[in-house]
């Protein structure tokens, strides 16, 4: 049986660590609880168009988890922490009533490996891929999570204004972070754009032969991580985001367009027996240390409390804990893809379906979706689904972005020879 071989970029900290933690803990169960999550806005009959290749085989007998990180030292610390968490999870299940032995069997077949890659330096990617080629027969999942948030300070007047006029928005999608902009990478591209967009595109292309290998009999999955702060603030000609003052939000918006366009191209080949699917997910609001260089520790912990307050008053967008912020990525990684029949143009929505038009019917095109990590006020995880801002309006832009990335990538391949 083919066991998953999963690559997670930026796996040593933040949401990347949460993805590793949640995925490992979920697979200790024969039927992971995450596959039982049913996003309320996801319409469609999951019994239609079921392909064997759509499946993620459960119970999962084992996994190879590849932590793709810049720092091997920090990754090793994180690896040991993951193993401790996993062992505690297995022990808790072992002591539970009705224990079936699966968790211990799965644990024996878990391998967590570390390989170094730095997306801000494209020359590190071929070496990383060569290491994977020499060590693994295929890659089943690629989690495009690593990236930078180039925040340098807070615009306090803007912060106070948003807190007074839109307090929930201020702690959900803040508009008061100031960012560095205009930076260029050592490879000559927009720095934030390369770290958050093109580095992952290059990695995906270099890994394509492993992702598409028939040695893994099911469809491989590429999950691109976006953000609640995703928005377009750039001009079309500035697609490397050198001139926009919000390169972070714009880079996340581009990730959504590129992921949707790549998956559209895959689905337009209906007779393919093996596919490399692409999905977009975001972690909602999680509590990380990203703001410690912007505010003092007291405000940092006060912000943590306010996140819980926002959740308690009804915000679904505050998972807060890293493993809860990973639920949308992990859900997309282990569900049967037949669940996502919403991608079929034949689906029909209801008047209450936010992805339907005013008449209650679909437009005859696949909606461009992103999946969100959410919780109820008590912290129970769920997955939200919404359409990418702009919808069909920016389909041509998504095509142009993929074409631009592909042209650059082909030029890089020629230069390598």
Secondary structure, DSSP 8 states (H G I E B T S, - for coil): ---EEEEEETTTSHHHHHHHHHHHHHHTSSS-GGGG---TT--S-TTTT--GGG---SS---EEEEEEES-HHHHHHHHHHHHHHHHHHHHHHHTSTT--SHHHHHHHTEEEEEEE--TTSTHHHHHHHHHHHHH-S---EEEE------EEEE-HHHHHHHHHH-HHHHTTS-S-EEE--S-B-TTSSBHHHIIIIIHHHHHHHHTHHHHT-TTS-S-EEEEEE--TT----S-GGGTT-SS-S-HHHHHHHHHHHHHHHHHHHHHT-TT-SS-EEEEEEE--SB--STTTTTS-HHHHHHHHHHHHHHHHTT-TT--BSHHHHTHHHHHHHHS-GGGGGGGSTT----TT-TTS-TTSS--SS---EEEEEEE-TT--EEEEEEE-TTGGGGHHHHHHHHHHHHHHHHHHHHHH-
